[in-house]
Amino acid sequence: MNKELILGIFLGLIASFVGTYFYVSFFTDFNLIRDYKLLNFSGLLGKVITLGTILSVLTFIFFFYKKKDSIAKGILISVIALVILTFFV
């Protein structure tokens, strides 16, 4: 596989995690690491992951405009994988 594609997948997943962490830290009273089971039990984990993925979309747009198509494809793959994961959570 292309190294840039793998880098894009990695960047997409990291951006989603960072976006999710910042969303939970700044806009809720939960702690993502400590309250993971509580978020999952209350049905909020999928919504929180979806809101955290906004940072991945912004990363995708950045690399798309910089003409780094392989990295942008990797980010898109990670966003699609997170969408599928969100359906099951």
Beta strands, then each sheet from edge to edge (+ up, - down):
end
